[in-house]
Amino acid sequence: MVERIPQHRHCQSCGKAFTGKDVFCNDVCKGQSTQNVKSKKRQLMMLWGISAMVLVAFLWVM
């Protein structure tokens, strides 16, 4: 006989299986995900800023 697994979701942060309608298993994972998004956004903005400064410096020299 095959054992049936109940309907569940996996947390987007830790990957743990849970039941419910949310995308995170608890508030800790939700907060951690928010911090990760903020960090990635900050890194992207810094990359764009540095790229713009390099472009301006390159155009200034020419």
CHARMM internal coordinates of N, CA and C (Angstrom, degrees):
IC EDIT
DIST 1 N 1 CA 1.4402
DIST 1 CA 1 C 1.5357
ANGL 1 N 1 CA 1 C 108.69
DIST 1 C 2 N 1.3231
ANGL 1 CA 1 C 2 N 116.25
DIHE 1 N 1 CA 1 C 2 N 137.93
DIST 2 N 2 CA 1.4535
ANGL 1 C 2 N 2 CA 122.55
DIHE 1 CA 1 C 2 N 2 CA -178.37
DIST 2 CA 2 C 1.5206
ANGL 2 N 2 CA 2 C 109.65
DIHE 1 C 2 N 2 CA 2 C -88.29
DIST 2 C 3 N 1.3185
ANGL 2 CA 2 C 3 N 116.64
DIHE 2 N 2 CA 2 C 3 N 130.52
DIST 3 N 3 CA 1.4581
ANGL 2 C 3 N 3 CA 120.76
DIHE 2 CA 2 C 3 N 3 CA 177.88
DIST 3 CA 3 C 1.5260
ANGL 3 N 3 CA 3 C 108.96
DIHE 2 C 3 N 3 CA 3 C -81.02
DIST 3 C 4 N 1.3263
ANGL 3 CA 3 C 4 N 117.02
DIHE 3 N 3 CA 3 C 4 N 129.81
DIST 4 N 4 CA 1.4646
ANGL 3 C 4 N 4 CA 122.10
DIHE 3 CA 3 C 4 N 4 CA -178.67
DIST 4 CA 4 C 1.5187
ANGL 4 N 4 CA 4 C 109.51
DIHE 3 C 4 N 4 CA 4 C -91.03
DIST 4 C 5 N 1.3093
ANGL 4 CA 4 C 5 N 115.86
DIHE 4 N 4 CA 4 C 5 N 135.58
DIST 5 N 5 CA 1.4590
ANGL 4 C 5 N 5 CA 121.79
DIHE 4 CA 4 C 5 N 5 CA 176.58
DIST 5 CA 5 C 1.5191
ANGL 5 N 5 CA 5 C 107.74
DIHE 4 C 5 N 5 CA 5 C -91.94
DIST 5 C 6 N 1.3436
ANGL 5 CA 5 C 6 N 117.94
DIHE 5 N 5 CA 5 C 6 N 129.61
DIST 6 N 6 CA 1.4723
ANGL 5 C 6 N 6 CA 119.12
DIHE 5 CA 5 C 6 N 6 CA 179.90
DIST 6 CA 6 C 1.5219
ANGL 6 N 6 CA 6 C 111.32
DIHE 5 C 6 N 6 CA 6 C -65.75
DIST 6 C 7 N 1.3355
ANGL 6 CA 6 C 7 N 116.85
DIHE 6 N 6 CA 6 C 7 N 156.82
DIST 7 N 7 CA 1.4588
ANGL 6 C 7 N 7 CA 121.55
DIHE 6 CA 6 C 7 N 7 CA 178.31
DIST 7 CA 7 C 1.5249
ANGL 7 N 7 CA 7 C 108.95
DIHE 6 C 7 N 7 CA 7 C -59.36
DIST 7 C 8 N 1.3089
ANGL 7 CA 7 C 8 N 115.80
DIHE 7 N 7 CA 7 C 8 N 134.16
DIST 8 N 8 CA 1.4581
ANGL 7 C 8 N 8 CA 120.32
DIHE 7 CA 7 C 8 N 8 CA -178.76
DIST 8 CA 8 C 1.5216
ANGL 8 N 8 CA 8 C 109.72
DIHE 7 C 8 N 8 CA 8 C -155.16
DIST 8 C 9 N 1.3136
ANGL 8 CA 8 C 9 N 115.61
DIHE 8 N 8 CA 8 C 9 N 171.15
DIST 9 N 9 CA 1.4557
ANGL 8 C 9 N 9 CA 123.26
DIHE 8 CA 8 C 9 N 9 CA 175.07
DIST 9 CA 9 C 1.5157
ANGL 9 N 9 CA 9 C 107.80
DIHE 8 C 9 N 9 CA 9 C -124.58
DIST 9 C 10 N 1.3229
ANGL 9 CA 9 C 10 N 115.98
DIHE 9 N 9 CA 9 C 10 N 167.60
DIST 10 N 10 CA 1.4508
ANGL 9 C 10 N 10 CA 120.91
DIHE 9 CA 9 C 10 N 10 CA 175.13
DIST 10 CA 10 C 1.5248
ANGL 10 N 10 CA 10 C 108.82
DIHE 9 C 10 N 10 CA 10 C -115.41
DIST 10 C 11 N 1.3157
ANGL 10 CA 10 C 11 N 115.07
DIHE 10 N 10 CA 10 C 11 N 136.31
DIST 11 N 11 CA 1.4588
ANGL 10 C 11 N 11 CA 121.92
DIHE 10 CA 10 C 11 N 11 CA -178.98
DIST 11 CA 11 C 1.5283
ANGL 11 N 11 CA 11 C 109.06
DIHE 10 C 11 N 11 CA 11 C -62.77
DIST 11 C 12 N 1.3354
ANGL 11 CA 11 C 12 N 117.04
DIHE 11 N 11 CA 11 C 12 N 135.60
DIST 12 N 12 CA 1.4601
ANGL 11 C 12 N 12 CA 120.89
DIHE 11 CA 11 C 12 N 12 CA 179.73
DIST 12 CA 12 C 1.5221
ANGL 12 N 12 CA 12 C 111.73
DIHE 11 C 12 N 12 CA 12 C -72.18
DIST 12 C 13 N 1.3032
ANGL 12 CA 12 C 13 N 117.98
DIHE 12 N 12 CA 12 C 13 N -18.65
DIST 13 N 13 CA 1.4526
ANGL 12 C 13 N 13 CA 121.20
DIHE 12 CA 12 C 13 N 13 CA -178.21
DIST 13 CA 13 C 1.5324
ANGL 13 N 13 CA 13 C 112.04
DIHE 12 C 13 N 13 CA 13 C -91.83
DIST 13 C 14 N 1.3377
ANGL 13 CA 13 C 14 N 116.91
DIHE 13 N 13 CA 13 C 14 N -54.18
DIST 14 N 14 CA 1.4615
ANGL 13 C 14 N 14 CA 119.85
DIHE 13 CA 13 C 14 N 14 CA -174.14
DIST 14 CA 14 C 1.5286
ANGL 14 N 14 CA 14 C 113.86
DIHE 13 C 14 N 14 CA 14 C -106.39
DIST 14 C 15 N 1.3322
ANGL 14 CA 14 C 15 N 117.61
DIHE 14 N 14 CA 14 C 15 N -16.20
DIST 15 N 15 CA 1.4578
ANGL 14 C 15 N 15 CA 121.26
DIHE 14 CA 14 C 15 N 15 CA 178.58
DIST 15 CA 15 C 1.5212
ANGL 15 N 15 CA 15 C 114.37
DIHE 14 C 15 N 15 CA 15 C 85.40
DIST 15 C 16 N 1.3324
ANGL 15 CA 15 C 16 N 117.99
DIHE 15 N 15 CA 15 C 16 N 2.37
DIST 16 N 16 CA 1.4538
ANGL 15 C 16 N 16 CA 122.65
DIHE 15 CA 15 C 16 N 16 CA -179.71
DIST 16 CA 16 C 1.5318
ANGL 16 N 16 CA 16 C 110.21
DIHE 15 C 16 N 16 CA 16 C -70.61
DIST 16 C 17 N 1.3406
ANGL 16 CA 16 C 17 N 116.77
DIHE 16 N 16 CA 16 C 17 N 139.13
DIST 17 N 17 CA 1.4605
ANGL 16 C 17 N 17 CA 121.31
DIHE 16 CA 16 C 17 N 17 CA 178.50
DIST 17 CA 17 C 1.5242
ANGL 17 N 17 CA 17 C 109.36
DIHE 16 C 17 N 17 CA 17 C -76.09
DIST 17 C 18 N 1.3399
ANGL 17 CA 17 C 18 N 116.53
DIHE 17 N 17 CA 17 C 18 N 139.46
DIST 18 N 18 CA 1.4622
ANGL 17 C 18 N 18 CA 121.74
DIHE 17 CA 17 C 18 N 18 CA 177.38
DIST 18 CA 18 C 1.5160
ANGL 18 N 18 CA 18 C 109.62
DIHE 17 C 18 N 18 CA 18 C -153.66
DIST 18 C 19 N 1.3134
ANGL 18 CA 18 C 19 N 116.67
DIHE 18 N 18 CA 18 C 19 N 162.33
DIST 19 N 19 CA 1.4502
ANGL 18 C 19 N 19 CA 120.87
DIHE 18 CA 18 C 19 N 19 CA 176.09
DIST 19 CA 19 C 1.5174
ANGL 19 N 19 CA 19 C 108.47
DIHE 18 C 19 N 19 CA 19 C -102.98
DIST 19 C 20 N 1.2910
ANGL 19 CA 19 C 20 N 116.83
DIHE 19 N 19 CA 19 C 20 N 147.17
DIST 20 N 20 CA 1.4540
ANGL 19 C 20 N 20 CA 121.57
DIHE 19 CA 19 C 20 N 20 CA -179.62
DIST 20 CA 20 C 1.5080
ANGL 20 N 20 CA 20 C 110.73
DIHE 19 C 20 N 20 CA 20 C 139.65
DIST 20 C 21 N 1.3262
ANGL 20 CA 20 C 21 N 115.62
DIHE 20 N 20 CA 20 C 21 N -176.78
DIST 21 N 21 CA 1.4621
ANGL 20 C 21 N 21 CA 120.73
DIHE 20 CA 20 C 21 N 21 CA -176.44
DIST 21 CA 21 C 1.5188
ANGL 21 N 21 CA 21 C 113.25
DIHE 20 C 21 N 21 CA 21 C -107.45
DIST 21 C 22 N 1.3230
ANGL 21 CA 21 C 22 N 118.22
DIHE 21 N 21 CA 21 C 22 N -8.42
DIST 22 N 22 CA 1.4555
ANGL 21 C 22 N 22 CA 121.43
DIHE 21 CA 21 C 22 N 22 CA -179.24
DIST 22 CA 22 C 1.5296
ANGL 22 N 22 CA 22 C 109.88
DIHE 21 C 22 N 22 CA 22 C -78.21
DIST 22 C 23 N 1.3164
ANGL 22 CA 22 C 23 N 118.00
DIHE 22 N 22 CA 22 C 23 N 172.06
DIST 23 N 23 CA 1.4640
ANGL 22 C 23 N 23 CA 121.20
DIHE 22 CA 22 C 23 N 23 CA 178.56
DIST 23 CA 23 C 1.5250
ANGL 23 N 23 CA 23 C 111.71
DIHE 22 C 23 N 23 CA 23 C -100.92
DIST 23 C 24 N 1.3397
ANGL 23 CA 23 C 24 N 117.15
DIHE 23 N 23 CA 23 C 24 N -7.06
DIST 24 N 24 CA 1.4587
ANGL 23 C 24 N 24 CA 121.82
DIHE 23 CA 23 C 24 N 24 CA 177.95
DIST 24 CA 24 C 1.5214
ANGL 24 N 24 CA 24 C 108.86
DIHE 23 C 24 N 24 CA 24 C -121.50
DIST 24 C 25 N 1.3266
ANGL 24 CA 24 C 25 N 117.00
DIHE 24 N 24 CA 24 C 25 N 148.53
DIST 25 N 25 CA 1.4629
ANGL 24 C 25 N 25 CA 120.22
DIHE 24 CA 24 C 25 N 25 CA -176.51
DIST 25 CA 25 C 1.5246
ANGL 25 N 25 CA 25 C 112.66
DIHE 24 C 25 N 25 CA 25 C -77.13
DIST 25 C 26 N 1.3411
ANGL 25 CA 25 C 26 N 118.43
DIHE 25 N 25 CA 25 C 26 N -26.57
DIST 26 N 26 CA 1.4654
ANGL 25 C 26 N 26 CA 120.59
DIHE 25 CA 25 C 26 N 26 CA 178.04
DIST 26 CA 26 C 1.5317
ANGL 26 N 26 CA 26 C 109.66
DIHE 25 C 26 N 26 CA 26 C -158.58
DIST 26 C 27 N 1.3322
ANGL 26 CA 26 C 27 N 115.77
DIHE 26 N 26 CA 26 C 27 N 178.16
DIST 27 N 27 CA 1.4615
ANGL 26 C 27 N 27 CA 120.65
DIHE 26 CA 26 C 27 N 27 CA -177.07
DIST 27 CA 27 C 1.5278
ANGL 27 N 27 CA 27 C 112.52
DIHE 26 C 27 N 27 CA 27 C -68.67
DIST 27 C 28 N 1.3285
ANGL 27 CA 27 C 28 N 117.60
DIHE 27 N 27 CA 27 C 28 N -29.18
DIST 28 N 28 CA 1.4679
ANGL 27 C 28 N 28 CA 120.99
DIHE 27 CA 27 C 28 N 28 CA 178.91
DIST 28 CA 28 C 1.5255
ANGL 28 N 28 CA 28 C 109.86
DIHE 27 C 28 N 28 CA 28 C -63.55
DIST 28 C 29 N 1.3235
ANGL 28 CA 28 C 29 N 116.62
DIHE 28 N 28 CA 28 C 29 N -46.51
DIST 29 N 29 CA 1.4667
ANGL 28 C 29 N 29 CA 120.70
DIHE 28 CA 28 C 29 N 29 CA 178.96
DIST 29 CA 29 C 1.5272
ANGL 29 N 29 CA 29 C 110.89
DIHE 28 C 29 N 29 CA 29 C -64.73
DIST 29 C 30 N 1.3232
ANGL 29 CA 29 C 30 N 116.67
DIHE 29 N 29 CA 29 C 30 N -37.41
DIST 30 N 30 CA 1.4579
ANGL 29 C 30 N 30 CA 120.75
DIHE 29 CA 29 C 30 N 30 CA 179.26
DIST 30 CA 30 C 1.5277
ANGL 30 N 30 CA 30 C 110.29
DIHE 29 C 30 N 30 CA 30 C -64.36
DIST 30 C 31 N 1.3346
ANGL 30 CA 30 C 31 N 117.25
DIHE 30 N 30 CA 30 C 31 N -44.19
DIST 31 N 31 CA 1.4628
ANGL 30 C 31 N 31 CA 121.71
DIHE 30 CA 30 C 31 N 31 CA 178.07
DIST 31 CA 31 C 1.5173
ANGL 31 N 31 CA 31 C 111.79
DIHE 30 C 31 N 31 CA 31 C -65.61
DIST 31 C 32 N 1.3208
ANGL 31 CA 31 C 32 N 116.12
DIHE 31 N 31 CA 31 C 32 N -40.34
DIST 32 N 32 CA 1.4569
ANGL 31 C 32 N 32 CA 120.71
DIHE 31 CA 31 C 32 N 32 CA 179.18
DIST 32 CA 32 C 1.5270
ANGL 32 N 32 CA 32 C 110.48
DIHE 31 C 32 N 32 CA 32 C -64.24
DIST 32 C 33 N 1.3129
ANGL 32 CA 32 C 33 N 117.05
DIHE 32 N 32 CA 32 C 33 N -40.11
DIST 33 N 33 CA 1.4550
ANGL 32 C 33 N 33 CA 121.07
DIHE 32 CA 32 C 33 N 33 CA 178.60
DIST 33 CA 33 C 1.5273
ANGL 33 N 33 CA 33 C 110.68
DIHE 32 C 33 N 33 CA 33 C -65.34
DIST 33 C 34 N 1.3313
ANGL 33 CA 33 C 34 N 116.56
DIHE 33 N 33 CA 33 C 34 N -40.55
DIST 34 N 34 CA 1.4607
ANGL 33 C 34 N 34 CA 120.96
DIHE 33 CA 33 C 34 N 34 CA 178.27
DIST 34 CA 34 C 1.5292
ANGL 34 N 34 CA 34 C 110.25
DIHE 33 C 34 N 34 CA 34 C -61.75
DIST 34 C 35 N 1.3241
ANGL 34 CA 34 C 35 N 117.07
DIHE 34 N 34 CA 34 C 35 N -42.73
DIST 35 N 35 CA 1.4578
ANGL 34 C 35 N 35 CA 121.11
DIHE 34 CA 34 C 35 N 35 CA 177.98
DIST 35 CA 35 C 1.5374
ANGL 35 N 35 CA 35 C 110.93
DIHE 34 C 35 N 35 CA 35 C -63.14
DIST 35 C 36 N 1.3296
ANGL 35 CA 35 C 36 N 116.85
DIHE 35 N 35 CA 35 C 36 N -40.59
DIST 36 N 36 CA 1.4600
ANGL 35 C 36 N 36 CA 120.24
DIHE 35 CA 35 C 36 N 36 CA 178.89
DIST 36 CA 36 C 1.5260
ANGL 36 N 36 CA 36 C 111.41
DIHE 35 C 36 N 36 CA 36 C -63.70
DIST 36 C 37 N 1.3290
ANGL 36 CA 36 C 37 N 116.82
DIHE 36 N 36 CA 36 C 37 N -40.37
DIST 37 N 37 CA 1.4678
ANGL 36 C 37 N 37 CA 121.31
DIHE 36 CA 36 C 37 N 37 CA 179.53
DIST 37 CA 37 C 1.5315
ANGL 37 N 37 CA 37 C 109.70
DIHE 36 C 37 N 37 CA 37 C -64.47
DIST 37 C 38 N 1.3355
ANGL 37 CA 37 C 38 N 116.56
DIHE 37 N 37 CA 37 C 38 N -44.35
DIST 38 N 38 CA 1.4644
ANGL 37 C 38 N 38 CA 120.53
DIHE 37 CA 37 C 38 N 38 CA 178.79
DIST 38 CA 38 C 1.5209
ANGL 38 N 38 CA 38 C 110.82
DIHE 37 C 38 N 38 CA 38 C -61.47
DIST 38 C 39 N 1.3251
ANGL 38 CA 38 C 39 N 117.28
DIHE 38 N 38 CA 38 C 39 N -42.04
DIST 39 N 39 CA 1.4582
ANGL 38 C 39 N 39 CA 121.66
DIHE 38 CA 38 C 39 N 39 CA 179.92
DIST 39 CA 39 C 1.5321
ANGL 39 N 39 CA 39 C 111.10
DIHE 38 C 39 N 39 CA 39 C -63.86
DIST 39 C 40 N 1.3249
ANGL 39 CA 39 C 40 N 116.68
DIHE 39 N 39 CA 39 C 40 N -45.33
DIST 40 N 40 CA 1.4730
ANGL 39 C 40 N 40 CA 120.75
DIHE 39 CA 39 C 40 N 40 CA 178.72
DIST 40 CA 40 C 1.5252
ANGL 40 N 40 CA 40 C 110.99
DIHE 39 C 40 N 40 CA 40 C -62.95
DIST 40 C 41 N 1.3254
ANGL 40 CA 40 C 41 N 116.67
DIHE 40 N 40 CA 40 C 41 N -39.64
DIST 41 N 41 CA 1.4612
ANGL 40 C 41 N 41 CA 121.23
DIHE 40 CA 40 C 41 N 41 CA 179.36
DIST 41 CA 41 C 1.5310
ANGL 41 N 41 CA 41 C 110.21
DIHE 40 C 41 N 41 CA 41 C -64.58
DIST 41 C 42 N 1.3343
ANGL 41 CA 41 C 42 N 116.65
DIHE 41 N 41 CA 41 C 42 N -42.71
DIST 42 N 42 CA 1.4625
ANGL 41 C 42 N 42 CA 121.52
DIHE 41 CA 41 C 42 N 42 CA 178.67
DIST 42 CA 42 C 1.5413
ANGL 42 N 42 CA 42 C 110.33
DIHE 41 C 42 N 42 CA 42 C -62.75
DIST 42 C 43 N 1.3242
ANGL 42 CA 42 C 43 N 116.72
DIHE 42 N 42 CA 42 C 43 N -43.00
DIST 43 N 43 CA 1.4649
ANGL 42 C 43 N 43 CA 120.69
DIHE 42 CA 42 C 43 N 43 CA 178.69
DIST 43 CA 43 C 1.5256
ANGL 43 N 43 CA 43 C 110.88
DIHE 42 C 43 N 43 CA 43 C -62.41
DIST 43 C 44 N 1.3170
ANGL 43 CA 43 C 44 N 117.48
DIHE 43 N 43 CA 43 C 44 N -41.72
DIST 44 N 44 CA 1.4600
ANGL 43 C 44 N 44 CA 121.69
DIHE 43 CA 43 C 44 N 44 CA -179.77
DIST 44 CA 44 C 1.5262
ANGL 44 N 44 CA 44 C 110.89
DIHE 43 C 44 N 44 CA 44 C -64.62
DIST 44 C 45 N 1.3350
ANGL 44 CA 44 C 45 N 116.46
DIHE 44 N 44 CA 44 C 45 N -42.72
DIST 45 N 45 CA 1.4701
ANGL 44 C 45 N 45 CA 120.05
DIHE 44 CA 44 C 45 N 45 CA 179.18
DIST 45 CA 45 C 1.5288
ANGL 45 N 45 CA 45 C 110.65
DIHE 44 C 45 N 45 CA 45 C -63.92
DIST 45 C 46 N 1.3321
ANGL 45 CA 45 C 46 N 116.92
DIHE 45 N 45 CA 45 C 46 N -39.59
DIST 46 N 46 CA 1.4645
ANGL 45 C 46 N 46 CA 120.07
DIHE 45 CA 45 C 46 N 46 CA 177.58
DIST 46 CA 46 C 1.5247
ANGL 46 N 46 CA 46 C 110.79
DIHE 45 C 46 N 46 CA 46 C -64.80
DIST 46 C 47 N 1.3248
ANGL 46 CA 46 C 47 N 117.08
DIHE 46 N 46 CA 46 C 47 N -40.52
DIST 47 N 47 CA 1.4659
ANGL 46 C 47 N 47 CA 121.11
DIHE 46 CA 46 C 47 N 47 CA 178.11
DIST 47 CA 47 C 1.5202
ANGL 47 N 47 CA 47 C 110.64
DIHE 46 C 47 N 47 CA 47 C -61.00
DIST 47 C 48 N 1.3545
ANGL 47 CA 47 C 48 N 116.61
DIHE 47 N 47 CA 47 C 48 N -45.51
DIST 48 N 48 CA 1.4606
ANGL 47 C 48 N 48 CA 120.40
DIHE 47 CA 47 C 48 N 48 CA 178.29
DIST 48 CA 48 C 1.5229
ANGL 48 N 48 CA 48 C 110.93
DIHE 47 C 48 N 48 CA 48 C -63.13
DIST 48 C 49 N 1.3173
ANGL 48 CA 48 C 49 N 117.62
DIHE 48 N 48 CA 48 C 49 N -41.28
DIST 49 N 49 CA 1.4608
ANGL 48 C 49 N 49 CA 121.32
DIHE 48 CA 48 C 49 N 49 CA -179.63
DIST 49 CA 49 C 1.5164
ANGL 49 N 49 CA 49 C 112.01
DIHE 48 C 49 N 49 CA 49 C -64.39
DIST 49 C 50 N 1.3131
ANGL 49 CA 49 C 50 N 116.43
DIHE 49 N 49 CA 49 C 50 N -45.78
DIST 50 N 50 CA 1.4646
ANGL 49 C 50 N 50 CA 120.39
DIHE 49 CA 49 C 50 N 50 CA 179.64
DIST 50 CA 50 C 1.5221
ANGL 50 N 50 CA 50 C 110.07
DIHE 49 C 50 N 50 CA 50 C -65.21
DIST 50 C 51 N 1.3275
ANGL 50 CA 50 C 51 N 116.88
DIHE 50 N 50 CA 50 C 51 N -40.61
DIST 51 N 51 CA 1.4684
ANGL 50 C 51 N 51 CA 120.35
DIHE 50 CA 50 C 51 N 51 CA 178.49
DIST 51 CA 51 C 1.5275
ANGL 51 N 51 CA 51 C 110.81
DIHE 50 C 51 N 51 CA 51 C -61.68
DIST 51 C 52 N 1.3263
ANGL 51 CA 51 C 52 N 117.05
DIHE 51 N 51 CA 51 C 52 N -41.02
DIST 52 N 52 CA 1.4615
ANGL 51 C 52 N 52 CA 120.95
DIHE 51 CA 51 C 52 N 52 CA 178.98
DIST 52 CA 52 C 1.5226
ANGL 52 N 52 CA 52 C 110.32
DIHE 51 C 52 N 52 CA 52 C -65.02
DIST 52 C 53 N 1.3346
ANGL 52 CA 52 C 53 N 117.91
DIHE 52 N 52 CA 52 C 53 N -41.30
DIST 53 N 53 CA 1.4679
ANGL 52 C 53 N 53 CA 120.99
DIHE 52 CA 52 C 53 N 53 CA 178.96
DIST 53 CA 53 C 1.5245
ANGL 53 N 53 CA 53 C 111.37
DIHE 52 C 53 N 53 CA 53 C -64.74
DIST 53 C 54 N 1.3289
ANGL 53 CA 53 C 54 N 117.29
DIHE 53 N 53 CA 53 C 54 N -40.29
DIST 54 N 54 CA 1.4531
ANGL 53 C 54 N 54 CA 120.49
DIHE 53 CA 53 C 54 N 54 CA 177.88
DIST 54 CA 54 C 1.5159
ANGL 54 N 54 CA 54 C 110.17
DIHE 53 C 54 N 54 CA 54 C -64.99
DIST 54 C 55 N 1.3201
ANGL 54 CA 54 C 55 N 118.47
DIHE 54 N 54 CA 54 C 55 N -40.89
DIST 55 N 55 CA 1.4566
ANGL 54 C 55 N 55 CA 122.25
DIHE 54 CA 54 C 55 N 55 CA 179.07
DIST 55 CA 55 C 1.5333
ANGL 55 N 55 CA 55 C 110.29
DIHE 54 C 55 N 55 CA 55 C -63.68
DIST 55 C 56 N 1.3193
ANGL 55 CA 55 C 56 N 117.35
DIHE 55 N 55 CA 55 C 56 N -44.44
DIST 56 N 56 CA 1.4690
ANGL 55 C 56 N 56 CA 120.67
DIHE 55 CA 55 C 56 N 56 CA 178.69
DIST 56 CA 56 C 1.5134
ANGL 56 N 56 CA 56 C 110.60
DIHE 55 C 56 N 56 CA 56 C -63.54
DIST 56 C 57 N 1.3344
ANGL 56 CA 56 C 57 N 117.18
DIHE 56 N 56 CA 56 C 57 N -42.41
DIST 57 N 57 CA 1.4594
ANGL 56 C 57 N 57 CA 120.58
DIHE 56 CA 56 C 57 N 57 CA 178.92
DIST 57 CA 57 C 1.5282
ANGL 57 N 57 CA 57 C 110.79
DIHE 56 C 57 N 57 CA 57 C -63.58
DIST 57 C 58 N 1.3253
ANGL 57 CA 57 C 58 N 116.89
DIHE 57 N 57 CA 57 C 58 N -40.64
DIST 58 N 58 CA 1.4589
ANGL 57 C 58 N 58 CA 120.84
DIHE 57 CA 57 C 58 N 58 CA 179.37
DIST 58 CA 58 C 1.5353
ANGL 58 N 58 CA 58 C 110.63
DIHE 57 C 58 N 58 CA 58 C -64.71
DIST 58 C 59 N 1.3347
ANGL 58 CA 58 C 59 N 117.51
DIHE 58 N 58 CA 58 C 59 N -42.92
DIST 59 N 59 CA 1.4591
ANGL 58 C 59 N 59 CA 120.93
DIHE 58 CA 58 C 59 N 59 CA 179.98
DIST 59 CA 59 C 1.5171
ANGL 59 N 59 CA 59 C 110.89
DIHE 58 C 59 N 59 CA 59 C -69.73
DIST 59 C 60 N 1.3095
ANGL 59 CA 59 C 60 N 117.84
DIHE 59 N 59 CA 59 C 60 N -31.61
DIST 60 N 60 CA 1.4652
ANGL 59 C 60 N 60 CA 122.19
DIHE 59 CA 59 C 60 N 60 CA 178.60
DIST 60 CA 60 C 1.5321
ANGL 60 N 60 CA 60 C 111.15
DIHE 59 C 60 N 60 CA 60 C -65.31
DIST 60 C 61 N 1.3284
ANGL 60 CA 60 C 61 N 116.32
DIHE 60 N 60 CA 60 C 61 N -39.65
DIST 61 N 61 CA 1.4687
ANGL 60 C 61 N 61 CA 121.86
DIHE 60 CA 60 C 61 N 61 CA -178.73
DIST 61 CA 61 C 1.5166
ANGL 61 N 61 CA 61 C 110.00
DIHE 60 C 61 N 61 CA 61 C -70.34
DIST 61 C 62 N 1.2888
ANGL 61 CA 61 C 62 N 118.52
DIHE 61 N 61 CA 61 C 62 N -35.15
DIST 62 N 62 CA 1.4683
ANGL 61 C 62 N 62 CA 120.43
DIHE 61 CA 61 C 62 N 62 CA -177.57
DIST 62 CA 62 C 1.4772
ANGL 62 N 62 CA 62 C 107.03
DIHE 61 C 62 N 62 CA 62 C -75.18
END
COOR INIT
IC SEED 1 N 1 CA 1 C
IC BUILD
